[in-house]
Amino acid sequence: MRLRPNQVCPIHRATSCCGREFIPTPRLIRLGVQRIEDPHHPRGYRELRSPAEMWKLLNRKIVEQDRICPICHEEFTDYNDIVPDPVTVIIDDVDPLINIAGTLRTYGKNYRVLGESTTTLTDLRRSPSVFIGAFDNGWTLRLTAPLRFHFANDKSMTKFWIEDRNNPEKREWLLDRLQQKTEDYKDYAIVARFIPPDTDQVSVVAAGIGRGGTVAAGEFLVNENRMDEILRQLPVDWQKKNIEVVLETQLIQGRSGPPRVKAVHVW
């Protein structure tokens, strides 16, 4: 008689005796937080978290935010209402998102927040949209690609810039990733309002090459004084036209300064 591979031997009380070799079962070890290379992200990578790590992050964020929702500014009252956000808002885009959402509430506008991966073309064709962030938002890159001012990068994803279609060799609005690590550099952003042919709906963009540019773009959009300043330079019938603005901001110790207008295009 021969023992089966997993049968316990009544003599030796083992499963690896009597001519049966012990073959260890491979065990899959899954890291709680994995770094995923992503050449389209300014950092060059994204973080993929396990469900357990997502809950740890969620609990930490609740405490850091003083138990206040950063979007609606209401206090959390029931933990069951709080879940790891499937919208996957990029950390760098939180400040502009909060400012823009607050402005929409002030004017009584309803809105919903969607992440890049959960947004479909059908969603964008239903109503006007606001796009925050550039290289961490594929929709921003896609919809602004045909515009005069649009985002570009080199093959190694170490240099990023805003390109002027009328002067494509120009590299004035450029950000080098190595320089970005110093936390003392100039960042650039695009603020635009236009109607893309793919959606046939009004689209607003507030997107910087890096975090500082996106923060400056969000500040520019919600600051009435800065908006009035640029509107005075526009044609009388600007409300019927598309508008694109290039901004510059100086970062010091990782904090962005006030946005400065570098170029304006109306069509």
C-alpha contacts under 8 A as a table, 3 or more apart, distances in Angstrom:
res1	aa1	res2	aa2	distance
3	L	7	Q	6.14
3	L	9	C	7.21
4	R	7	Q	5.06
5	P	15	T	6.86
5	P	20	R	6.93
6	N	15	T	5.74
7	Q	15	T	5.88
8	V	13	R	5.65
8	V	14	A	5.15
8	V	15	T	4.93
9	C	12	H	5.55
9	C	13	R	4.86
9	C	14	A	5.33
9	C	15	T	6.15
9	C	17	C	7.42
10	P	13	R	5.24
10	P	14	A	7.84
12	H	17	C	7.17
14	A	17	C	6.33
15	T	20	R	7.31
15	T	22	F	7.66
16	S	19	G	7.53
16	S	20	R	4.94
16	S	21	E	5.24
16	S	22	F	5.03
17	C	20	R	5.17
17	C	21	E	6.90
31	L	34	Q	6.12
31	L	50	S	7.69
32	G	49	R	5.75
32	G	50	S	5.10
32	G	52	A	7.37
32	G	53	E	5.89
33	V	47	E	6.53
33	V	48	L	5.72
33	V	49	R	4.57
33	V	50	S	6.47
33	V	53	E	6.98
34	Q	47	E	5.65
34	Q	48	L	5.04
34	Q	49	R	6.38
35	R	45	Y	6.35
35	R	46	R	5.83
35	R	47	E	4.74
35	R	48	L	6.30
36	I	45	Y	5.32
36	I	46	R	5.14
36	I	47	E	5.94
36	I	48	L	6.75
37	E	44	G	6.03
37	E	45	Y	4.21
37	E	46	R	6.43
38	D	41	H	5.67
38	D	44	G	5.15
38	D	45	Y	4.46
38	D	46	R	6.32
39	P	42	P	7.58
39	P	44	G	5.02
39	P	45	Y	6.88
39	P	157	M	6.16
40	H	44	G	6.80
40	H	135	F	5.62
40	H	136	D	6.67
40	H	157	M	7.45
41	H	44	G	5.03
41	H	45	Y	6.15
41	H	46	R	7.40
41	H	135	F	5.35
41	H	136	D	5.24
42	P	45	Y	7.84
42	P	135	F	6.39
42	P	136	D	7.40
42	P	157	M	7.91
42	P	177	R	7.47
42	P	209	I	7.80
42	P	210	G	6.61
43	R	46	R	7.78
44	G	157	M	7.73
49	R	52	A	7.88
49	R	53	E	5.64
49	R	54	M	5.91
50	S	53	E	5.17
50	S	54	M	6.14
51	P	54	M	4.97
51	P	55	W	6.31
52	A	55	W	5.23
52	A	56	K	6.40
53	E	56	K	4.97
53	E	57	L	6.12
54	M	57	L	5.05
54	M	58	L	6.04
54	M	84	P	6.40
55	W	58	L	4.91
55	W	59	N	6.14
55	W	84	P	6.81
56	K	59	N	5.25
56	K	60	R	6.27
57	L	60	R	5.16
57	L	61	K	6.13
58	L	61	K	5.13
58	L	62	I	6.23
58	L	83	V	7.67
58	L	84	P	6.22
59	N	62	I	5.21
59	N	63	V	6.60
60	R	63	V	5.36
60	R	64	E	6.21
61	K	64	E	4.94
61	K	65	Q	5.98
62	I	65	Q	5.30
62	I	66	D	6.42
62	I	67	R	4.97
62	I	68	I	7.23
63	V	66	D	5.16
63	V	67	R	5.74
64	E	67	R	7.50
65	Q	68	I	5.52
65	Q	69	C	7.23
65	Q	70	P	7.25
67	R	75	E	5.88
67	R	76	F	5.64
68	I	73	H	5.77
68	I	74	E	5.61
68	I	75	E	4.42
68	I	76	F	5.89
69	C	72	C	5.76
69	C	73	H	4.90
69	C	74	E	5.50
69	C	75	E	6.18
69	C	76	F	6.69
70	P	73	H	5.32
70	P	74	E	7.98
70	P	98	I	6.58
71	I	97	L	7.76
71	I	98	I	5.59
71	I	101	A	6.89
71	I	102	G	7.82
72	C	102	G	7.88
76	F	79	Y	7.23
76	F	82	I	7.92
78	D	81	D	5.60
78	D	82	I	7.35
79	Y	82	I	5.31
80	N	83	V	7.39
85	D	88	T	5.87
85	D	89	V	7.78
86	P	115	G	7.57
87	V	113	V	7.10
87	V	114	L	5.36
87	V	115	G	4.23
87	V	116	E	7.67
87	V	117	S	7.86
87	V	118	T	6.89
88	T	115	G	5.65
88	T	116	E	8.00
89	V	93	D	6.89
89	V	94	V	6.93
89	V	115	G	6.16
90	I	93	D	5.40
90	I	94	V	6.77
90	I	136	D	7.54
91	I	94	V	5.43
92	D	95	D	7.30
92	D	211	R	5.38
92	D	214	T	7.88
93	D	96	P	5.72
93	D	97	L	6.12
93	D	132	I	6.58
93	D	133	G	6.36
93	D	211	R	7.26
93	D	214	T	6.96
93	D	215	V	7.33
94	V	97	L	5.03
94	V	98	I	6.12
95	D	98	I	5.25
95	D	99	N	6.31
95	D	215	V	6.53
95	D	218	G	7.80
96	P	99	N	5.11
96	P	100	I	6.00
96	P	132	I	7.38
96	P	214	T	7.02
96	P	215	V	5.54
96	P	217	A	7.68
96	P	218	G	4.54
96	P	219	E	6.92
97	L	100	I	5.29
97	L	101	A	5.91
97	L	132	I	7.23
97	L	218	G	7.58
98	I	101	A	5.17
98	I	102	G	6.04
99	N	102	G	5.13
99	N	103	T	6.36
99	N	218	G	6.88
99	N	219	E	7.39
99	N	222	V	6.85
100	I	103	T	5.11
100	I	104	L	6.32
100	I	218	G	6.77
100	I	221	L	7.56
100	I	222	V	6.43
101	A	104	L	5.12
101	A	105	R	6.29
101	A	111	Y	7.84
102	G	105	R	5.13
102	G	106	T	6.23
103	T	106	T	5.00
103	T	107	Y	6.53
103	T	222	V	6.54
104	L	107	Y	5.33
104	L	108	G	6.26
104	L	109	K	5.05
104	L	110	N	7.18
104	L	111	Y	7.66
105	R	108	G	4.86
105	R	109	K	5.55
105	R	110	N	7.07
106	T	109	K	7.57
114	L	118	T	6.32
114	L	119	T	6.03
115	G	118	T	5.33
115	G	119	T	6.12
116	E	119	T	5.37
116	E	137	N	6.01
116	E	138	G	6.86
116	E	139	W	6.91
119	T	123	D	6.31
119	T	124	L	7.62
120	T	123	D	5.21
120	T	124	L	6.66
121	L	124	L	5.08
121	L	125	R	6.26
121	L	199	T	7.10
122	T	125	R	5.18
122	T	126	R	6.54
123	D	126	R	5.48
123	D	127	S	7.47
124	L	127	S	6.18
124	L	128	P	7.05
124	L	129	S	6.55
124	L	199	T	5.93
124	L	201	Q	7.36
125	R	128	P	7.76
125	R	199	T	4.68
125	R	200	D	6.53
125	R	201	Q	6.14
126	R	201	Q	7.64
127	S	201	Q	6.17
127	S	202	V	7.69
128	P	201	Q	5.27
128	P	202	V	4.79
128	P	203	S	5.63
128	P	204	V	7.93
129	S	201	Q	7.67
129	S	202	V	6.69
129	S	203	S	4.96
129	S	204	V	6.23
130	V	203	S	5.88
130	V	204	V	4.62
130	V	205	V	5.76
130	V	206	A	7.52
131	F	137	N	7.93
131	F	139	W	7.56
131	F	140	T	6.10
131	F	203	S	7.46
131	F	204	V	6.15
131	F	205	V	4.76
131	F	206	A	6.19
131	F	207	A	7.37
132	I	137	N	7.38
132	I	140	T	7.51
132	I	205	V	6.20
132	I	206	A	5.07
132	I	207	A	5.35
132	I	214	T	7.19
133	G	136	D	6.06
133	G	137	N	5.77
133	G	140	T	7.10
133	G	206	A	6.47
133	G	207	A	4.15
133	G	208	G	6.00
133	G	209	I	7.79
133	G	211	R	8.00
133	G	214	T	5.85
134	A	137	N	5.13
134	A	138	G	7.20
134	A	140	T	5.54
134	A	141	L	6.04
134	A	151	F	7.59
134	A	207	A	5.07
134	A	208	G	6.04
134	A	209	I	6.28
135	F	138	G	6.83
135	F	140	T	7.91
135	F	141	L	6.95
135	F	209	I	6.85
137	N	140	T	5.50
137	N	141	L	6.75
138	G	141	L	5.18
138	G	142	R	6.11
139	W	142	R	5.07
139	W	143	L	6.03
140	T	143	L	5.42
140	T	144	T	5.97
140	T	205	V	7.18
140	T	207	A	7.74
141	L	144	T	5.47
141	L	145	A	5.86
141	L	150	H	7.65
141	L	151	F	6.72
142	R	145	A	5.38
143	L	146	P	7.00
143	L	196	P	6.61
144	T	147	L	5.30
144	T	149	F	7.65
144	T	150	H	5.59
144	T	151	F	7.61
145	A	150	H	5.46
145	A	151	F	7.07
146	P	150	H	7.41
147	L	150	H	5.95
147	L	165	R	7.74
148	R	163	E	7.79
148	R	164	D	5.68
148	R	165	R	4.89
148	R	166	N	6.99
148	R	265	H	7.88
149	F	162	I	6.33
149	F	163	E	5.55
149	F	164	D	4.85
149	F	165	R	6.38
149	F	190	I	7.62
149	F	244	E	7.39
149	F	246	V	7.60
150	H	162	I	5.45
150	H	163	E	5.42
150	H	164	D	6.93
150	H	165	R	7.91
150	H	190	I	7.77
151	F	160	F	7.42
151	F	161	W	5.94
151	F	162	I	4.60
151	F	163	E	6.00
151	F	209	I	7.62
152	A	160	F	5.88
152	A	161	W	5.41
152	A	162	I	6.02
152	A	163	E	6.27
153	N	157	M	6.04
153	N	158	T	7.57
153	N	159	K	5.62
153	N	160	F	4.34
153	N	161	W	6.13
154	D	157	M	5.35
154	D	158	T	6.69
154	D	159	K	5.75
154	D	160	F	6.83
155	K	158	T	7.94
156	S	159	K	7.70
157	M	160	F	7.13
158	T	176	D	6.07
158	T	177	R	5.27
158	T	178	L	7.57
159	K	174	L	7.02
159	K	175	L	5.85
159	K	176	D	4.58
159	K	177	R	6.08
160	F	174	L	5.72
160	F	175	L	5.26
160	F	176	D	6.44
160	F	177	R	7.86
160	F	209	I	6.68
161	W	171	R	6.87
161	W	173	W	5.48
161	W	174	L	4.08
161	W	175	L	5.96
161	W	188	Y	7.82
161	W	209	I	6.85
162	I	171	R	7.78
162	I	173	W	5.61
162	I	174	L	6.66
162	I	188	Y	7.40
162	I	189	A	7.67
162	I	209	I	7.72
163	E	167	N	7.67
163	E	168	P	5.91
163	E	170	K	7.05
163	E	171	R	7.21
163	E	173	W	7.61
164	D	167	N	5.17
164	D	168	P	5.36
164	D	170	K	7.10
165	R	168	P	5.17
167	N	170	K	5.72
171	R	174	L	5.78
173	W	187	D	7.76
173	W	188	Y	6.18
174	L	187	D	7.63
174	L	188	Y	7.46
175	L	179	Q	7.28
175	L	180	Q	7.12
175	L	186	K	7.24
175	L	187	D	6.36
175	L	188	Y	7.78
175	L	209	I	7.22
176	D	179	Q	5.21
176	D	180	Q	6.21
177	R	180	Q	4.85
177	R	181	K	6.58
178	L	181	K	5.43
178	L	182	T	7.32
179	Q	182	T	5.53
179	Q	183	E	7.52
179	Q	184	D	7.53
179	Q	185	Y	6.53
180	Q	183	E	5.63
180	Q	184	D	7.07
180	Q	185	Y	6.34
182	T	185	Y	7.33
182	T	253	Q	7.95
183	E	251	L	6.62
183	E	252	I	6.22
183	E	253	Q	5.00
183	E	254	G	4.43
183	E	255	R	7.85
184	D	250	Q	7.56
184	D	251	L	5.24
184	D	252	I	4.68
184	D	253	Q	5.76
184	D	254	G	6.45
185	Y	250	Q	6.03
185	Y	251	L	5.30
185	Y	252	I	7.00
186	K	248	E	6.83
186	K	249	T	5.66
186	K	250	Q	4.51
186	K	251	L	5.89
187	D	208	G	7.17
187	D	209	I	6.57
187	D	210	G	6.51
187	D	212	G	6.10
187	D	213	G	5.11
187	D	248	E	5.87
187	D	249	T	5.41
187	D	250	Q	6.41
187	D	251	L	7.17
188	Y	208	G	5.60
188	Y	209	I	5.88
188	Y	210	G	7.66
188	Y	212	G	7.98
188	Y	213	G	5.03
188	Y	246	V	7.08
188	Y	247	L	5.48
188	Y	248	E	4.55
188	Y	249	T	6.33
189	A	206	A	7.34
189	A	207	A	5.44
189	A	208	G	3.77
189	A	209	I	6.01
189	A	213	G	4.91
189	A	214	T	6.34
189	A	216	A	7.56
189	A	217	A	6.18
189	A	246	V	5.73
189	A	247	L	5.01
189	A	248	E	6.50
190	I	205	V	6.98
190	I	206	A	6.11
190	I	207	A	5.45
190	I	208	G	6.22
190	I	217	A	6.96
190	I	244	E	6.99
190	I	245	V	5.70
190	I	246	V	4.78
190	I	247	L	6.21
191	V	204	V	7.32
191	V	205	V	5.25
191	V	206	A	4.79
191	V	207	A	6.59
191	V	217	A	6.16
191	V	221	L	7.71
191	V	244	E	5.92
191	V	245	V	5.15
191	V	246	V	6.52
191	V	247	L	7.55
192	A	203	S	7.85
192	A	204	V	5.54
192	A	205	V	5.03
192	A	206	A	7.01
192	A	242	N	7.67
192	A	243	I	5.49
192	A	244	E	4.21
192	A	245	V	6.06
193	R	202	V	6.90
193	R	203	S	5.64
193	R	204	V	4.51
193	R	205	V	6.54
193	R	242	N	5.73
193	R	243	I	5.26
193	R	244	E	6.50
194	F	202	V	5.71
194	F	203	S	5.47
194	F	204	V	6.72
194	F	241	K	7.57
194	F	242	N	4.55
194	F	243	I	6.35
194	F	244	E	7.96
195	I	199	T	7.33
195	I	200	D	5.72
195	I	201	Q	5.44
195	I	202	V	4.66
195	I	203	S	5.80
195	I	242	N	7.23
196	P	199	T	5.63
196	P	200	D	5.75
196	P	201	Q	6.88
196	P	202	V	7.43
196	P	203	S	7.17
197	P	200	D	5.20
206	A	214	T	6.27
206	A	217	A	5.07
206	A	218	G	5.82
206	A	221	L	7.58
207	A	213	G	6.76
207	A	214	T	4.70
207	A	217	A	6.21
207	A	218	G	7.93
208	G	211	R	6.51
208	G	212	G	6.93
208	G	213	G	3.83
208	G	214	T	3.98
208	G	215	V	7.53
208	G	216	A	7.77
208	G	217	A	6.78
209	I	213	G	5.94
209	I	214	T	7.15
210	G	213	G	5.48
210	G	214	T	6.51
211	R	214	T	5.21
211	R	215	V	6.21
212	G	215	V	5.17
212	G	216	A	6.16
212	G	249	T	7.19
212	G	251	L	6.64
212	G	254	G	7.50
212	G	255	R	6.84
212	G	256	S	5.03
213	G	216	A	5.06
213	G	217	A	6.09
213	G	247	L	7.71
213	G	248	E	7.16
213	G	249	T	6.46
213	G	256	S	7.47
214	T	217	A	5.01
214	T	218	G	6.19
215	V	218	G	5.17
215	V	219	E	6.21
215	V	256	S	7.15
216	A	219	E	5.01
216	A	220	F	6.09
216	A	247	L	7.88
216	A	249	T	6.65
216	A	256	S	6.68
216	A	257	G	7.36
216	A	258	P	6.55
216	A	259	P	5.34
217	A	220	F	5.03
217	A	221	L	6.31
217	A	247	L	7.24
217	A	259	P	7.12
218	G	221	L	5.24
218	G	222	V	6.54
219	E	222	V	5.48
219	E	223	N	6.01
219	E	259	P	7.72
220	F	223	N	5.37
220	F	226	R	6.17
220	F	227	M	6.80
220	F	259	P	6.56
221	L	224	E	7.74
221	L	226	R	7.99
221	L	227	M	6.76
222	V	227	M	7.86
223	N	226	R	5.51
223	N	227	M	6.25
224	E	227	M	5.04
224	E	228	D	5.97
225	N	228	D	5.13
225	N	229	E	6.21
226	R	229	E	5.06
226	R	230	I	6.51
227	M	230	I	5.32
227	M	231	L	6.05
228	D	231	L	4.98
228	D	232	R	6.22
229	E	232	R	5.56
229	E	233	Q	7.24
230	I	233	Q	5.41
230	I	234	L	6.92
231	L	234	L	5.18
234	L	238	W	6.11
234	L	266	V	7.71
235	P	238	W	5.23
237	D	240	K	5.80
237	D	241	K	7.09
238	W	241	K	5.05
238	W	242	N	7.48
238	W	243	I	7.78
238	W	266	V	7.75
239	Q	242	N	7.89
241	K	266	V	6.66
241	K	267	W	5.76
242	N	266	V	5.69
242	N	267	W	5.37
243	I	264	V	7.44
243	I	265	H	5.91
243	I	266	V	4.67
243	I	267	W	6.76
244	E	264	V	5.79
244	E	265	H	5.15
244	E	266	V	6.45
245	V	261	V	6.99
245	V	262	K	7.55
245	V	263	A	5.73
245	V	264	V	4.54
245	V	265	H	6.45
246	V	261	V	6.05
246	V	262	K	5.43
246	V	263	A	5.08
246	V	264	V	6.47
247	L	259	P	5.92
247	L	260	R	5.34
247	L	261	V	4.68
247	L	262	K	5.48
247	L	263	A	7.33
248	E	259	P	5.60
248	E	260	R	5.09
248	E	261	V	6.46
248	E	262	K	6.55
249	T	256	S	6.18
249	T	257	G	5.52
249	T	258	P	6.03
249	T	259	P	4.95
249	T	260	R	6.29
250	Q	256	S	5.82
250	Q	257	G	5.25
250	Q	258	P	7.57
251	L	254	G	5.56
251	L	255	R	5.13
251	L	256	S	4.30
251	L	257	G	5.90
252	I	255	R	5.33
252	I	256	S	6.62
252	I	257	G	7.63
261	V	264	V	7.66
